[in-house]
């Protein structure tokens, strides 16, 4: 992102340091295959070893994980805030894909 030195965003960054972004860790000992933000608080990621992990951005911890032992891709994700539920559709990556 290009921030103009005299702009409002540059002034906010000076006042608050670099708090306008968040560094999120990967699951320990894992290499991330893909990462998909669900909301500003949660991300969904898949590791190269085949785990699918729901990650809490604020506490930088794993909330849940599924380990099918195969690579998966995220196809669609929908958040129902009133129900406090996340629905997602995934597909297994076939050999040679």
N, CA, C and O of each residue as an XYZ file, in Angstrom:
388
protein
N       0.848     -1.163      0.000
C       0.000      0.000      0.000
C       0.898      1.230      0.000
O       1.883      1.298      0.735
N       0.548      2.180     -0.818
C       1.297      3.424     -0.901
C       0.648      4.438      0.036
O      -0.533      4.754     -0.103
N       1.417      4.939      0.980
C       0.901      5.908      1.947
C       1.578      7.252      1.701
O       2.800      7.368      1.797
N       0.779      8.261      1.385
C       1.301      9.598      1.164
C       1.861     10.142      2.486
O       1.162     10.104      3.498
N       3.096     10.645      2.502
C       3.716     11.116      3.744
C       2.913     12.193      4.485
O       2.997     12.280      5.710
N       2.152     12.998      3.777
C       1.394     14.059      4.428
C      -0.077     13.716      4.624
O      -0.857     14.561      5.064
N      -0.464     12.480      4.303
C      -1.877     12.095      4.355
C      -2.356     11.684      5.739
O      -1.572     11.533      6.676
N      -3.678     11.507      5.836
C      -4.303     11.120      7.103
C      -3.849      9.742      7.577
O      -3.620      9.536      8.769
N      -3.719      8.796      6.640
C      -3.292      7.447      7.007
C      -1.861      7.456      7.553
O      -1.565      6.774      8.534
N      -0.979      8.225      6.918
C       0.404      8.321      7.389
C       0.450      8.890      8.804
O       1.252      8.446      9.626
N      -0.402      9.863      9.088
C      -0.458     10.459     10.428
C      -0.930      9.441     11.467
O      -0.393      9.387     12.574
N      -1.928      8.637     11.115
C      -2.423      7.603     12.031
C      -1.358      6.554     12.308
O      -1.203      6.103     13.442
N      -0.615      6.164     11.259
C       0.448      5.183     11.430
C       1.515      5.731     12.374
O       2.034      4.990     13.209
N       1.848      7.015     12.255
C       2.827      7.641     13.148
C       2.332      7.629     14.592
O       3.103      7.354     15.510
N       1.056      7.924     14.793
C       0.488      7.979     16.142
C       0.403      6.599     16.783
O       0.696      6.449     17.969
N       0.009      5.599     16.017
C      -0.255      4.275     16.570
C       0.813      3.247     16.224
O       0.613      2.057     16.467
N       1.903      3.659     15.683
C       2.926      2.708     15.260
C       2.403      1.896     14.088
O       1.639      2.403     13.267
N       2.807      0.657     14.008
C       2.357     -0.195     12.898
C       1.229     -1.109     13.358
O       1.238     -2.298     13.040
N       0.265     -0.585     14.093
C      -0.863     -1.355     14.613
C      -1.983     -1.540     13.591
O      -2.994     -2.163     13.914
N      -1.842     -1.027     12.383
C      -2.895     -1.134     11.385
C      -2.875     -2.485     10.672
O      -3.693     -2.727      9.784
N      -1.940     -3.375     11.056
C      -1.922     -4.717     10.487
C      -1.661     -5.733     11.594
O      -1.218     -5.365     12.682
N      -1.928     -6.990     11.328
C      -1.755     -8.069     12.301
C      -0.968     -9.194     11.655
O      -1.292     -9.633     10.552
N       0.061     -9.657     12.337
C       0.839    -10.802     11.863
C       0.225    -12.053     12.483
O       0.079    -12.149     13.702
N      -0.127    -12.997     11.638
C      -0.749    -14.234     12.100
C       0.251    -15.374     11.895
O       0.850    -15.506     10.828
N       0.418    -16.185     12.923
C       1.341    -17.317     12.831
C       0.731    -18.453     12.028
O      -0.486    -18.539     11.865
N       1.591    -19.312     11.536
C       1.143    -20.553     10.915
C       1.034    -21.598     12.022
O       1.657    -21.444     13.073
N       0.257    -22.654     11.808
C       0.240    -23.724     12.798
C       1.667    -24.236     13.022
O       2.422    -24.383     12.061
N       2.050    -24.510     14.281
C       3.426    -24.924     14.580
C       3.861    -26.151     13.770
O       3.148    -27.151     13.690
N       5.041    -26.043     13.181
C       5.617    -27.154     12.424
C       4.922    -27.442     11.104
O       5.122    -28.509     10.523
N       4.110    -26.512     10.622
C       3.359    -26.719      9.386
C       3.718    -25.656      8.356
O       4.105    -24.540      8.702
N       3.582    -26.023      7.090
C       3.761    -25.080      5.996
C       2.382    -24.813      5.401
O       1.678    -25.754      5.035
N       1.989    -23.553      5.300
C       0.646    -23.193      4.840
C       0.544    -23.341      3.327
O       1.375    -22.825      2.580
N      -0.490    -24.057      2.890
C      -0.776    -24.241      1.473
C      -1.636    -23.085      0.972
O      -1.333    -22.504     -0.070
N      -2.719    -22.736      1.704
C      -3.545    -21.575      1.400
C      -4.147    -21.031      2.675
O      -4.277    -21.740      3.672
N      -4.515    -19.755      2.630
C      -5.066    -19.036      3.780
C      -6.247    -18.217      3.286
O      -6.148    -17.523      2.273
N      -7.374    -18.297      4.006
C      -8.561    -17.562      3.590
C      -9.187    -16.873      4.798
O      -9.614    -17.551      5.732
N      -9.251    -15.538      4.803
C      -9.925    -14.846      5.907
C     -11.413    -15.182      5.903
O     -12.058    -15.140      4.855
N     -11.955    -15.515      7.066
C     -13.389    -15.769      7.199
C     -14.053    -14.477      7.653
O     -15.021    -14.017      7.047
N     -13.527    -13.902      8.716
C     -13.963    -12.601      9.231
C     -12.706    -11.866      9.651
O     -11.602    -12.362      9.425
N     -12.845    -10.687     10.260
C     -11.658     -9.974     10.742
C     -11.030    -10.687     11.940
O      -9.897    -10.381     12.313
N     -11.742    -11.623     12.541
C     -11.235    -12.333     13.720
C     -10.737    -13.746     13.435
O      -9.960    -14.292     14.219
N     -11.170    -14.349     12.326
C     -10.848    -15.754     12.070
C     -10.377    -15.982     10.641
O     -10.846    -15.337      9.704
N      -9.434    -16.921     10.495
C      -9.004    -17.347      9.168
C      -9.104    -18.862      9.088
O      -9.090    -19.559     10.102
N      -9.203    -19.344      7.880
C      -9.200    -20.777      7.622
C      -7.974    -21.026      6.770
O      -7.753    -20.325      5.783
N      -7.170    -22.019      7.137
C      -6.002    -22.314      6.315
C      -5.842    -23.819      6.176
O      -6.325    -24.598      6.998
N      -5.157    -24.198      5.125
C      -4.823    -25.601      4.900
C      -3.308    -25.702      4.848
O      -2.629    -24.820      4.323
N      -2.793    -26.786      5.400
C      -1.348    -26.985      5.406
C      -0.965    -27.986      4.319
O      -1.805    -28.734      3.820
N       0.294    -27.985      3.971
C       0.773    -28.891      2.924
C       0.691    -30.344      3.369
O       0.679    -31.241      2.527
N       0.633    -30.599      4.691
C       0.497    -31.975      5.185
C      -0.957    -32.453      5.161
O      -1.225    -33.630      5.402
N      -1.908    -31.532      4.867
C      -3.292    -31.940      4.730
C      -4.232    -31.488      5.823
O      -5.422    -31.799      5.757
N      -3.756    -30.763      6.832
C      -4.634    -30.278      7.893
C      -5.400    -29.044      7.422
O      -4.876    -28.231      6.660
N      -6.642    -28.911      7.882
C      -7.426    -27.701      7.671
C      -7.643    -27.106      9.056
O      -8.155    -27.781      9.949
N      -7.254    -25.837      9.241
C      -7.213    -25.223     10.563
C      -8.015    -23.931     10.585
O      -7.894    -23.105      9.680
N      -8.836    -23.754     11.619
C      -9.515    -22.490     11.871
C      -8.674    -21.754     12.903
O      -8.443    -22.270     13.997
N      -8.213    -20.550     12.567
C      -7.251    -19.802     13.374
C      -7.879    -18.525     13.919
O      -8.495    -17.764     13.173
N      -7.722    -18.289     15.226
C      -8.183    -17.058     15.866
C      -7.105    -15.999     15.687
O      -6.014    -16.123     16.244
N      -7.399    -14.966     14.920
C      -6.421    -13.927     14.593
C      -6.023    -13.133     15.839
O      -4.849    -12.807     16.014
N      -6.993    -12.818     16.708
C      -6.713    -11.978     17.875
C      -5.791    -12.668     18.881
O      -4.844    -12.056     19.373
N      -6.066    -13.945     19.189
C      -5.235    -14.653     20.172
C      -4.102    -15.432     19.515
O      -3.250    -15.984     20.211
N      -4.078    -15.486     18.173
C      -3.062    -16.197     17.406
C      -2.976    -17.664     17.823
O      -1.890    -18.201     18.041
N      -4.154    -18.305     17.928
C      -4.214    -19.716     18.330
C      -5.175    -20.490     17.428
O      -6.023    -19.914     16.746
N      -5.017    -21.794     17.448
C      -5.876    -22.692     16.694
C      -7.174    -22.912     17.472
O      -7.146    -23.249     18.655
N      -8.315    -22.719     16.797
C      -9.616    -22.976     17.420
C     -10.095    -24.392     17.130
O     -10.686    -25.047     17.988
N      -9.837    -24.851     15.922
C     -10.269    -26.194     15.532
C      -9.420    -26.649     14.363
O      -8.901    -25.838     13.596
N      -9.287    -27.957     14.240
C      -8.561    -28.464     13.079
C      -9.136    -29.803     12.646
O      -9.673    -30.565     13.450
N      -9.006    -30.065     11.357
C      -9.464    -31.296     10.754
C      -8.264    -31.857     10.022
O      -7.594    -31.132      9.287
N      -7.982    -33.133     10.211
C      -6.804    -33.728      9.596
C      -7.193    -34.933      8.753
O      -7.078    -36.073      9.204
N      -7.656    -34.683      7.521
C      -8.042    -35.790      6.650
C      -6.845    -36.481      5.994
O      -6.996    -37.549      5.401
N      -5.653    -35.877      6.097
C      -4.448    -36.470      5.525
C      -4.321    -36.303      4.023
O      -3.523    -36.997      3.393
N      -5.096    -35.393      3.434
C      -5.016    -35.126      1.999
C      -5.170    -33.632      1.778
O      -5.696    -32.929      2.640
N      -4.714    -33.140      0.629
C      -4.826    -31.700      0.344
C      -6.245    -31.359     -0.083
O      -6.875    -32.092     -0.844
N      -6.739    -30.220      0.428
C      -8.090    -29.753      0.141
C      -8.046    -28.302     -0.298
O      -7.142    -27.558      0.083
N      -9.028    -27.898     -1.104
C      -9.174    -26.503     -1.528
C     -10.490    -25.959     -1.005
O     -11.484    -26.680     -0.916
N     -10.485    -24.678     -0.660
C     -11.704    -24.008     -0.240
C     -12.450    -23.533     -1.478
O     -11.886    -22.820     -2.307
N     -13.714    -23.924     -1.610
C     -14.504    -23.513     -2.765
C     -15.414    -22.355     -2.429
O     -15.520    -21.409     -3.210
N     -16.069    -22.406     -1.294
C     -17.009    -21.353     -0.932
C     -17.079    -21.250      0.584
O     -16.978    -22.250      1.294
N     -17.254    -20.025      1.068
C     -17.366    -19.793      2.504
C     -18.467    -18.766      2.745
O     -18.529    -17.741      2.067
N     -19.340    -19.050      3.721
C     -20.417    -18.128      4.061
C     -20.478    -17.990      5.574
O     -20.432    -18.989      6.291
N     -20.580    -16.768      6.060
C     -20.657    -16.498      7.491
C     -22.073    -16.022      7.813
O     -22.579    -15.086      7.195
N     -22.705    -16.678      8.786
C     -24.017    -16.274      9.291
C     -23.785    -15.662     10.672
O     -23.696    -16.379     11.669
N     -23.687    -14.322     10.724
C     -23.348    -13.646     11.972
C     -24.411    -13.832     13.047
O     -24.077    -14.020     14.217
N     -25.686    -13.783     12.669
C     -26.752    -13.927     13.654
C     -26.757    -15.317     14.281
O     -27.084    -15.469     15.458
N     -26.396    -16.326     13.500
C     -26.344    -17.697     14.008
C     -24.981    -18.042     14.597
O     -24.807    -19.104     15.195
N     -24.008    -17.134     14.424
C     -22.635    -17.367     14.874
C     -22.091    -18.668     14.287
O     -21.528    -19.505     14.994
N     -22.278    -18.814     12.963
C     -21.908    -20.043     12.273
C     -21.186    -19.718     10.976
O     -21.492    -18.732     10.305
N     -20.219    -20.566     10.635
C     -19.512    -20.453      9.362
C     -19.757    -21.739      8.576
O     -19.552    -22.840      9.086
N     -20.195    -21.582      7.338
C     -20.398    -22.716      6.445
C     -19.335    -22.638      5.360
O     -19.097    -21.566      4.802
N     -18.698    -23.751      5.057
C     -17.751    -23.731      3.959
C     -17.798    -25.040      3.192
O     -18.085    -26.101      3.745
N     -17.510    -24.935      1.908
C     -17.486    -26.091      1.009
C     -16.051    -26.273      0.559
O     -15.392    -25.322      0.138
N     -15.571    -27.513      0.655
C     -14.205    -27.801      0.268
C     -14.183    -28.961     -0.712
O     -15.125    -29.750     -0.780
N     -13.107    -29.056     -1.463
C     -12.955    -30.150     -2.416
C     -11.553    -30.748     -2.283
O     -10.570    -30.026     -2.118
N     -11.482    -32.036     -2.354
C     -10.196    -32.724     -2.267
C      -9.406    -32.482     -3.552
O      -9.961    -32.549     -4.649
N      -8.131    -32.206     -3.414
C      -7.252    -32.000     -4.563
C      -6.860    -33.379     -5.090
O      -6.278    -34.187     -4.367
N      -7.183    -33.637     -6.350
C      -6.866    -34.926     -6.956
C      -5.412    -34.971     -7.402
O      -4.813    -33.932     -7.681
N      -4.853    -36.149     -7.469
C      -3.459    -36.318     -7.904
C      -3.291    -35.720     -9.298
O      -4.136    -35.927    -10.169
N      -2.223    -34.992     -9.508
C      -1.942    -34.380    -10.793
C      -2.610    -33.037    -11.021
O      -2.449    -32.429    -12.079
N      -3.366    -32.572    -10.023
C      -4.063    -31.280    -10.169
C      -3.181    -30.144     -9.749
O      -3.597    -28.986     -9.803
